[in-house]
Amino acid sequence: MQEDDAWAALKDLEDGVFSKKTQDAFAQARQAIDNNMVNPKPVLDVLHTLKNGPLGVLGNNGARFGELIDSINGAANIRGKVGTDMLDAVRQEASKMLANTNG
């Protein structure tokens, strides 16, 4: 993932830098890399609840919720964060699944 590569490169460069101004620049760069990246745990928790609950046994919902969980886990960067656009796509797919409870 590109964000992971950029994060690692920044870390390598930052290790030898001690000035306050440069440290602030590195902090801003890290913030820019993480822009629109969030911890997906709350979404994963809801998907696990849906998968293991009554809606998970309808049709093939359990497998489909599992696929959404796998897609989030696969999209996570080295710090466990996922892009908000990806989570929005998961939300839209889960909403469609819930609207059609036949799976």
PyMOL commands that set and color helices and strands:
alter all, ss='L'
color gray80, all
select helices_A, chain A and resi 2-14+20-33+41-52+54-57+61-75+84-99
alter helices_A, ss='H'
color red, helices_A
select strands_A, chain A and resi 37-38+82-83
alter strands_A, ss='S'
color yellow, strands_A
deselect
rebuild
show_as cartoon
